Amino acid sequence: MADESRSTRAESGRRRAGGKRGRRRKPPERKKGWRIAGWSAVAVLLVGGSGLGFAYFKLNGNINGVDINAALGKNRPANIDNGSQDILVLGSDSRAGANSEYGRDEGTARSDTAMIVHIYAGHKQASVVSIPRDLMVPRPACKAPSGKTVPATQRAQFNEAYTVGGAPCAVATVEAMTNIRMDHYMEVDFAGFQKLIDQLGGVEVTTTKAIHDKYSHLDLDAGTHKLNGEQSLGLVRTRHGVGDGSDLGRIKVQQAFVKALIKQVKSIGLFTSPTKLYGIADTATKALTTDSELASVDKLLGFAEGLKGIGADDMHMVTLPVGTDPLDSNRVAPIKAASQEVWDALRQDKEIPESALKDGAGTKTEADNAVK
């Protein structure tokens, strides 16, 4: 299911001119979304709107928000109104607190998973561009949690931006790389991800070959499995168990899992049991960190509403076109012309051309179709 082919063509909105400055009207709250966070927000909001005042305020207090706008100021790409939206989604690998069982905490955290989700005008189609965590890119100057400014560098590993300056630095790095303003930011950590999958009752996937990875605690034979939270976390983190052990293979597995998860959420009866609904809502809001514009139950309502027309088959999932980094064979670097085609397409709210993807190292990997 982790395919690079488009199942349907995206609706095209008005062109978002790359160099033109303009104000994007504040879009209706019913806009884009993403897998776990967005669909769980539906549950959050239905609980909030059911008259359970205590539940509403408790869930509202669960959500962590980061004021990206205040942190980055005005030095950002133009906010253009063409009906589309872009969201940076991160899975963080902090090893502190409840995440400690997945490794030693060395005082830092990195963005273990990174996706740019582009929701096309009309909110019926989406493109999802996975960014390899070991991608070498320029990183702008960022403010560390201590308040100290970390100087810009022309060469940094992508996931270190989160380590250096948290969510604002990750967003700034993505915007510098793409020249696309991120409308929203969402983050889920290890522990929250695991608990949410358990609350959802697990996710069904089919492995076409055995996957055994002692590093991610995963041990699956070929066949169909109902994965619990721990197994799901192991699957989306596995590198050594699929393909050649690279991050590009792991991305393919993550893309397949996202599609399986969307189908799972749509198939279960979330709204038939108030107890189950509240449990999912409580877990989802505790697992989430968002930009401050989404950091309330009310504001998540519009966000979740935008998901109604987008299913797994409406998402074009690709990996950013990359090749071996010329200075370090253990890292990757963007294929400049092809990557620019991807960003230009999203900026103009157009479908990503297959020609831009064909030469990328992540387009075809040994992990293709390992998980369905």
C-alpha positions in Angstrom: 0.0 0.0 0.0 3.0 2.2 0.3 2.8 3.2 -3.3 4.1 6.1 -5.3 1.1 6.0 -7.7 -1.8 8.3 -7.7 -5.2 6.5 -7.4 -7.1 9.6 -8.4 -6.2 13.0 -9.7 -6.2 16.0 -7.4 -8.6 18.8 -8.0 -6.6 21.9 -9.1 -7.2 25.2 -7.3 -6.0 28.6 -8.4 -2.3 28.8 -8.9 -0.3 29.8 -5.9 2.3 32.0 -7.5 5.7 31.3 -6.1 7.1 34.8 -5.9 3.9 36.7 -5.5 3.2 38.3 -2.2 -0.3 38.2 -1.0 -2.4 37.6 2.0 -4.2 34.3 2.4 -7.7 34.9 3.8 -8.0 33.1 7.1 -9.4 29.8 5.8 -12.5 28.3 7.3 -11.7 26.0 10.1 -12.9 23.0 8.0 -9.6 22.4 6.3 -7.0 19.7 6.1 -6.0 16.9 8.5 -3.9 13.9 9.0 -4.4 10.3 10.1 -4.2 9.7 13.9 -4.5 13.3 15.0 -7.2 14.5 12.7 -9.5 11.5 12.9 -9.2 11.4 16.7 -10.1 15.0 16.7 -13.6 14.0 15.4 -14.0 12.0 18.6 -12.7 14.9 20.7 -15.2 17.3 19.2 -18.2 15.1 19.5 -17.5 14.6 23.1 -17.0 18.4 23.6 -20.3 19.1 21.8 -22.4 16.5 23.7 -23.0 18.7 26.8 -20.3 17.0 28.9 -18.8 20.2 30.1 -16.2 18.5 32.4 -15.0 16.4 29.5 -14.8 19.4 27.3 -12.6 21.4 29.6 -10.5 18.4 30.5 -9.8 17.5 26.9 -9.1 21.2 26.1 -6.5 21.2 28.8 -4.8 18.1 27.4 -3.6 19.8 24.2 -0.1 21.2 24.1 0.3 24.2 21.8 3.3 26.0 20.3 3.1 29.5 19.0 4.9 29.1 15.7 3.9 32.5 14.4 5.4 34.3 17.4 8.5 32.2 17.3 9.2 32.8 13.6 8.0 36.3 13.1 7.5 37.8 9.6 10.5 36.2 7.9 8.4 33.4 6.3 7.1 32.5 2.9 4.1 34.5 1.6 0.7 33.4 2.9 -1.2 33.0 -0.4 -4.9 32.3 -0.7 -5.6 29.5 -3.2 -7.8 27.3 -1.1 -5.1 24.7 -0.2 -3.3 24.2 3.1 0.0 22.6 4.1 0.8 21.0 7.4 4.1 19.7 8.9 3.5 16.4 10.8 6.3 15.1 13.0 6.7 11.9 15.1 9.2 12.7 17.8 11.6 10.3 19.3 12.3 11.9 22.7 13.4 9.1 25.1 12.3 10.9 28.3 9.5 10.0 30.6 7.1 7.4 29.2 9.2 7.0 26.1 12.3 5.8 28.0 11.7 2.1 27.3 12.6 2.8 23.7 16.1 3.8 24.4 18.3 5.9 26.7 17.5 9.6 27.0 20.6 11.6 26.1 18.9 14.9 26.7 17.8 15.5 23.2 14.9 14.6 20.9 14.7 14.3 17.1 11.9 14.2 14.6 11.9 10.5 13.9 9.2 10.8 11.2 8.4 13.9 9.0 5.7 14.4 6.5 4.4 17.5 4.7 0.7 17.0 4.1 -0.8 19.2 1.3 -4.6 19.4 1.2 -5.8 20.5 -2.2 -8.5 23.1 -2.8 -11.8 21.5 -2.3 -10.5 19.1 0.4 -11.1 15.9 -1.6 -7.5 15.0 -2.3 -4.1 15.2 -0.5 -0.5 14.7 -1.3 1.9 13.5 1.5 5.6 14.1 1.0 7.8 12.1 3.4 11.2 13.7 4.3 14.0 11.4 5.2 15.4 12.2 8.6 19.0 11.9 7.4 18.5 14.4 4.6 21.3 17.0 4.5 19.9 20.5 4.1 20.6 24.1 5.0 19.2 25.1 8.4 18.3 28.7 9.3 19.3 30.3 12.6 17.1 29.0 15.4 16.5 29.8 19.0 17.3 27.0 21.4 15.0 26.3 24.4 17.6 28.0 26.6 17.0 31.2 24.6 20.4 31.1 22.9 20.4 31.6 19.1 22.0 28.7 17.2 23.7 30.1 14.0 22.5 29.1 10.6 24.4 26.4 8.7 24.5 25.4 5.1 24.8 21.7 6.0 22.7 19.9 8.7 20.8 16.7 9.0 17.1 17.4 8.7 16.0 15.9 12.0 18.5 17.8 14.0 16.5 21.0 13.5 14.0 19.7 16.0 16.8 18.9 18.4 18.3 22.4 18.1 15.1 24.4 18.4 12.0 22.2 18.7 8.9 22.7 16.6 9.7 26.3 15.5 13.1 25.3 14.1 11.6 22.3 12.3 9.0 24.5 10.7 11.6 27.1 9.8 13.8 24.5 8.2 11.0 23.1 6.1 9.9 26.5 5.0 13.4 27.5 4.0 13.7 24.2 2.0 10.3 24.4 0.3 9.4 28.1 0.2 6.0 27.0 1.3 4.4 28.4 4.4 3.2 25.7 6.8 -0.3 26.5 7.9 -0.2 24.1 10.8 2.1 21.9 12.8 1.3 18.6 14.5 3.4 16.2 16.6 2.9 12.8 18.2 5.5 11.1 20.4 6.3 7.4 20.9 4.2 6.9 24.1 1.2 8.8 22.8 1.2 6.9 19.5 1.3 3.5 21.2 -1.5 4.4 23.6 -3.7 5.8 20.9 -3.4 2.7 18.7 -4.4 0.6 21.7 -7.4 2.8 22.4 -8.4 2.4 18.7 -8.3 -1.4 19.2 -5.2 -2.0 17.0 -4.6 -1.7 13.3 -4.8 -4.6 10.8 -1.9 -4.9 8.3 -0.6 -7.7 6.1 3.1 -8.4 5.8 4.3 -10.0 2.6 7.4 -11.3 4.3 8.6 -11.9 7.8 9.8 -8.8 9.7 12.2 -9.4 12.6 13.9 -6.4 14.2 15.4 -6.6 17.7 16.0 -2.9 17.7 12.3 -1.9 17.3 11.1 -5.0 19.3 9.2 -6.3 16.2 8.7 -10.0 15.4 6.1 -10.7 12.7 5.7 -13.6 10.4 4.4 -13.1 6.9 0.6 -12.8 6.9 -2.2 -10.6 8.3 -1.9 -9.2 11.8 -3.9 -7.0 14.2 -1.1 -4.9 15.6 -1.4 -3.4 19.1 0.2 -0.2 20.0 3.7 -1.5 20.8 3.7 -3.6 17.6 2.5 -0.7 15.6 5.3 1.5 17.0 7.8 -1.1 16.2 6.6 -1.3 12.6 6.8 2.4 11.9 10.2 2.6 13.4 11.7 -0.6 11.9 14.7 -0.1 9.6 16.6 -3.3 10.0 13.6 -5.5 9.4 12.7 -4.4 5.9 14.6 -3.7 2.7 18.3 -2.7 2.9 17.9 -1.2 6.4 17.8 2.4 5.2 15.5 5.2 6.3 14.0 5.1 2.8 12.7 1.6 3.3 11.2 2.6 6.7 9.4 5.5 5.0 7.6 3.0 2.7 6.5 1.0 5.7 5.2 4.2 7.4 3.3 5.2 4.4 1.6 1.8 4.2 0.7 2.0 7.9 -0.8 5.4 7.5 -3.2 4.1 4.9 -4.1 1.0 7.0 -4.7 3.3 10.0 -7.0 5.6 8.0 -9.1 2.6 6.8 -9.2 1.2 10.4 -10.5 4.4 11.9 -13.1 4.7 9.2 -14.3 1.1 9.8 -14.7 1.1 13.6 -17.8 2.2 15.5 -16.3 5.2 17.3 -19.6 6.8 18.0 -21.6 3.9 19.3 -19.9 3.8 22.7 -19.6 7.1 24.7 -17.0 5.4 27.0 -14.8 4.3 24.0 -15.3 7.7 22.4 -14.1 9.6 25.5 -11.1 7.2 25.9 -9.9 7.8 22.4 -10.5 11.6 22.7 -8.6 11.8 26.0 -5.7 9.7 24.7 -5.5 11.6 21.4 -5.4 15.1 22.9 -2.7 14.0 25.4 -0.6 12.6 22.5 -0.8 15.8 20.5 1.3 18.9 20.3 0.0 21.4 17.7 0.6 25.0 16.6 -1.3 27.4 18.9 -4.0 28.0 16.2 -5.2 24.4 16.6 -4.5 24.0 20.3 -8.1 23.8 21.5 -11.1 21.5 21.1 -13.1 24.2 19.3 -10.3 24.8 16.7 -9.8 21.1 16.2 -13.4 20.8 15.1 -12.9 22.5 11.7 -9.7 20.6 11.3 -11.4 17.2 11.8 -14.3 18.2 9.6 -12.0 18.6 6.6 -11.1 14.9 6.8 -14.6 13.7 5.9 -13.9 13.6 2.1 -10.4 12.2 2.3 -9.8 8.5 2.5 -6.7 6.3 2.1 -7.2 6.1 -1.7 -7.4 9.9 -2.0 -3.8 10.4 -0.6 -0.9 10.4 -3.0 2.0 9.4 -0.8 5.6 10.0 -2.1 9.1 10.3 -0.8 11.0 13.5 -1.6 13.4 12.8 -4.5 16.8 12.2 -3.0 20.1 10.6 -3.9 23.3 9.8 -2.0 24.9 12.8 -0.3 28.1 13.5 -2.2 30.0 14.2 1.0 28.7 11.3 3.1 27.5 8.1 1.6 25.5 7.4 4.8 23.3 10.4 4.2 21.0 11.6 1.4 20.7 14.9 -0.4 17.8 16.4 -2.4 17.9 16.0 -6.2 17.6 19.7 -6.7 15.6 19.9 -10.0 13.2 17.1 -9.1 12.7 18.4 -5.5 11.9 21.8 -6.9 9.3 20.3 -9.2 7.6 18.8 -6.1 7.6 22.0 -4.1 6.5 24.1 -7.2 3.5 21.7 -7.7 2.4 22.0 -4.1 2.9 25.7 -4.1 0.6 26.0 -7.1 -1.9 23.5 -5.7 -1.1 21.0 -8.6 -0.6 17.3 -8.6 3.0 16.2 -8.2 4.3 15.0 -11.6 5.5 11.5 -11.8 8.5 12.7 -13.7 9.8 14.4 -10.6 9.8 11.2 -8.6 11.2 8.6 -11.1 14.9 9.1 -10.3 14.5 9.5 -6.5 16.2 6.8 -4.4 13.0 6.4 -2.3 10.7 5.9 -5.2 11.5 2.2 -5.6 13.0 0.4 -2.6 13.5 -3.2 -1.4 10.8 -2.5 1.2 8.1 -1.8 -1.5 4.9 -3.8 -0.7 6.5 -5.4 2.4 3.4 -4.1 4.3 -0.1 -3.8 2.9 
